[in-house]
Amino acid sequence: MTKIYQSLAGLILFTLFTGCTLIGHKPPPDYTETQTTQHSQSDLDEVMRYYDSLRNKSEQELTEEYNYADNHYRESIDARQRLKFLILLLLPNTDFQNIRTALDLLENPPQQTETTPDMTAFKNLLTLLLKQQQTAGLQVQNLSAKLRATEAEVKTLQNKINAIKNIEKNLMRRNTP
C-alpha cells in the first residue's frame, strides 16, 4: 500500500509541476486572471509544503496534528484547510488513515466552499485516484477471500487423497499372506 501512496504523491507532484510549467507558456493574462493564478498556485504550494512537513513528523506529532485538523478543518469552508485534513487522512501507516472519509470530504464539500479551477482540478484528480485505490482494495479483498476458499478446498482434497492412500495400504496389507 505504501507504494500506492508514494505513486499518488509522485503523481500529484508531477501534475503540479507540469501545470506550473504550462502556465508559464500562456500569453500574458489580464490582471484578474493573474491574481487568480497566483492565488491558486500559492494554495497548492501551501498544501504541498504542508504534506512535506508531515513527512518529517513522528507518529505522536502526526496524531496531534490529526486531532487538531479533525477539530478545526473537517467542517471548514476553506479549501486549503480541508485539503490539509484530507492529506492527513491519506497518510499511510497511521491509525487515522481513512480513504472512505477522504472521499466523502472531496465529494461533499460545504456549499459555501469556494475553490479555484486549479484546486478543483487537483481535487478531481485526488477523487479519481482514491476511487481507483478503493476499487483495488476491494478487488484485493475479493481475491484474498477466493484464495482462502481455494486453500480450504485444496486442504480438503488433500485429506481425501490421504484417506484413499490409507485405504489402499490397508487393503494391500490384508491381501498379503
WOMO-V807948 format. One record per residue. N is the residue number from 1. RES is the residue in one small letter. NEAR is the number of other ideal C-beta (glycine too) atoms within 8 Angstrom. D_CENTER is the distance of its C-alpha to the mean C-alpha in whole Angstrom. Layout:
N|RES|NEAR|D_CENTER, N|RES|NEAR|D_CENTER
This chain:
1|m|5|8, 2|t|7|9, 3|k|6|10, 4|i|9|7, 5|y|11|6, 6|q|8|10, 7|s|8|10, 8|l|11|7, 9|a|9|10, 10|g|8|13, 11|l|10|12, 12|i|12|12, 13|l|9|15, 14|f|8|17, 15|t|10|17, 16|l|11|18, 17|f|8|21, 18|t|8|22, 19|g|10|22, 20|c|9|24, 21|t|8|26, 22|l|8|27, 23|i|9|28, 24|g|6|30, 25|h|5|32, 26|k|7|33, 27|p|3|36, 28|p|3|37, 29|p|8|36, 30|d|5|38, 31|y|6|37, 32|t|6|35, 33|e|8|33, 34|t|9|33, 35|q|8|32, 36|t|10|29, 37|t|11|27, 38|q|8|28, 39|h|9|27, 40|s|12|23, 41|q|11|23, 42|s|8|24, 43|d|13|21, 44|l|12|19, 45|d|8|20, 46|e|9|20, 47|v|13|16, 48|m|11|16, 49|r|8|19, 50|y|10|17, 51|y|10|14, 52|d|8|17, 53|s|8|19, 54|l|12|16, 55|r|6|16, 56|n|5|19, 57|k|8|19, 58|s|5|20, 59|e|6|18, 60|q|6|21, 61|e|8|21, 62|l|13|17, 63|t|11|18, 64|e|8|21, 65|e|11|19, 66|y|11|16, 67|n|8|20, 68|y|8|21, 69|a|13|18, 70|d|10|18, 71|n|7|22, 72|h|8|22, 73|y|12|19, 74|r|10|18, 75|e|4|21, 76|s|10|22, 77|i|6|23, 78|d|8|22, 79|a|13|19, 80|r|10|18, 81|q|11|18, 82|r|14|16, 83|l|12|13, 84|k|12|14, 85|f|14|13, 86|l|12|10, 87|i|12|9, 88|l|14|11, 89|l|13|9, 90|l|12|5, 91|l|12|8, 92|p|8|8, 93|n|5|11, 94|t|11|12, 95|d|4|14, 96|f|10|12, 97|q|10|9, 98|n|7|8, 99|i|12|6, 100|r|7|9, 101|t|8|11, 102|a|13|8, 103|l|12|9, 104|d|8|13, 105|l|13|13, 106|l|12|12, 107|e|7|15, 108|n|5|17, 109|p|10|18, 110|p|7|22, 111|q|4|25, 112|q|5|26, 113|t|10|23, 114|e|5|24, 115|t|9|22, 116|t|10|23, 117|p|8|22, 118|d|12|20, 119|m|14|18, 120|t|9|18, 121|a|9|17, 122|f|14|14, 123|k|12|13, 124|n|8|14, 125|l|11|12, 126|l|12|8, 127|t|11|9, 128|l|8|10, 129|l|10|7, 130|l|13|5, 131|k|9|8, 132|q|8|9, 133|q|11|6, 134|q|11|7, 135|t|8|11, 136|a|9|10, 137|g|9|10, 138|l|8|13, 139|q|8|15, 140|v|8|14, 141|q|8|16, 142|n|8|18, 143|l|8|19, 144|s|8|20, 145|a|8|22, 146|k|8|24, 147|l|8|24, 148|r|8|26, 149|a|8|28, 150|t|8|29, 151|e|8|30, 152|a|8|32, 153|e|8|34, 154|v|8|34, 155|k|8|36, 156|t|8|38, 157|l|8|39, 158|q|8|40, 159|n|8|42, 160|k|8|44, 161|i|8|45, 162|n|8|46, 163|a|8|48, 164|i|8|50, 165|k|8|50, 166|n|8|52, 167|i|8|54, 168|e|8|55, 169|k|8|56, 170|n|8|58, 171|l|8|60, 172|m|8|61, 173|r|7|62, 174|r|6|64, 175|n|5|66, 176|t|5|67, 177|p|1|70
